[in-house]
């Protein structure tokens, strides 16, 4: 009885694999399995490991940028995960996970990833996780804490950096 069930199993498998009971089935087996003996042809063969090339990682999503235009005045605190380009004025604290590019003015404390104060005024303490750049036309009145600081501006307050402080020719700092 086991022989009959074994034979039915082989027929079912041959049918699934497309061999059927047609003529030339043995030739197809020989093509697929090579010149193997009858017993070897019915033994399952281990699958070849499939190696795929690593797929390139998707580029990081670009961070959105919030823009405060030159004629806008915001009174109140701002908290954002996006980058900010501030050409207008903010009266209040700014907490930004991204980068701040300041051309206008802020009266309040600022926390950011990076801060570039190109021109304009910032009155309040600054805390940056990475870099702060103060350009020649900028004025900072407050303490500054960052990884690295490059200043070519007028500043009043303490400057603390875990890394480098680069005071350029036009930098003027009063503690």
N, C-alpha and C positions, 0 to 999 in steps of 0.2 A: 504494500500500500504506500509506503514512503517513497518508493521508486516512482509511482504514478504522480504523487503530489509534486515530487521534484521535477518530473518531466513537464507538468502543467506550469510550474513556476518558470521553467526555462522558456516555454512557449510564450508565456505572458511577457517576460522580459524581452525576448526577441521581438515580439510585437510592438512593445513600447519603443524599442531602439530602432524599429523600422526594418528588421530582418525578415519577419514573417516566415511563412513556409514556402516562399517562392523559390524558383530555381536561382542559383547564383548566390544564395545566402552564405554558403561556405566561402565563396570568393570575396564577398563583402567583409566577412569576418577576417579573412586573411589580409585584406587591404587595411582594415582598421587596426588589427592587432599585430600585423606582421606575420611572419612565418612561425607561429607558436603552435605547440602541440594542442590537441583537442582539449585536454584538461586545463592548460594554461589559458586558452582562449575564453573559457567560461569563468575564470577567476577574475574578480574585480581588480583592476589596475589602480594603483595609487594616483591620485590627481597630481599634476605638476603644480608646484606653487606658482601663483600668479603674482608677479611683481609689477606694481604700477608706479609710475613716476610721481613724485610728490607734486600736488597741485599748488600753484602759486596762491598765496594768501590773498584774500580780498583786500584792496587798499582800505586803510582806515577811513571811516566816514569823516568827511570834512566837517569841521565844527562850524556852526552857524555864526554869523557876526551881527551883533546888534549895533545899529548906527544911531547916534544921537546927533542930529543935524545942528548946524551953527546957530540957528535961530530958536532952538528949543532949550527951555529951562525946566529941569526936573527937581522938585522938592520932595525929598523922601529917600529912604534907603532902597538900594537895588541889590538883588541877589540873582545871579545868572550863571548858567553853565557854559554859555557861549562866549566867544570873543567879543570885545567891545571896541568900537571906534567912536571916540567922544570928541565932537567938535563944538558942542554947545556947553551948557553949564549944568552941574549937578550940585545940589545942596543936600548932603546926606552921605551916609556910608555906602561904599560900593564893595560887594563881595562877588568876585568873578573867578570861576574855576579855570577859565581860559586866559587869554592875553588881552591887555588893555593898551590901546594906542590913543594917547591923549593929546589933543590939539587945543582943547578948550580949557575948562576949569572945573575943579572939584573942591568943595569945601566939606571935608569929612574924611574919615579913615578909609584906606583902600587895601584890599586883600586880593591878590591875583597870582596867576602862574608866572607871567612875565609882565613888566610894565615898561612902556616906552613913552616918555614925556617929551614930545618934540618941541612944543612951544605951549605957552599957557601957564596956568598956575595950579598948584595942588597945595592946599592947606589942610594938613592932617597927617597922621602917621601912615606909613606904607609898609606892607608886609608882602613879600613876593617869594614864592617857593623856588624860583629859579633866578632870572636876571632882571635888573633894573637898569635902564639907559636913560640918562638925563641929558638932553641936547642943549646946545648953547642958548637958545631963546627960552628955556624953561626956568621956572622958579618953584622950588619946593620948600615949604615951611612945615617941618615936622620930622619926626624920627624915621629912619629908613632901615629896614632889615631885609636882606636877600642873600641868595647864594653868591652871586657876583654883582658888582656895581661898576658901571662906567659913567662918569659924570664930566660934563663940560658946561655945567649950569651953575646957577646961584642956588645954594641950599642953606637952610638954617635948621640944625638939629643933628642928632647923632646918626652916624652911618655905621651899621654893623653888617659884616659879610662873612659867611663861612668860608668862602673861597677868596676871590680876588677883588680888590678895589682899585680902579684905574681912574685917577684924577687927571684930566687932560688940561691943556694950556689955559683955557678960559674958565676952569672950574673955580668956584669961590664958595667956601664952606665955613659957616660960623656955627659954633656949638653953643 
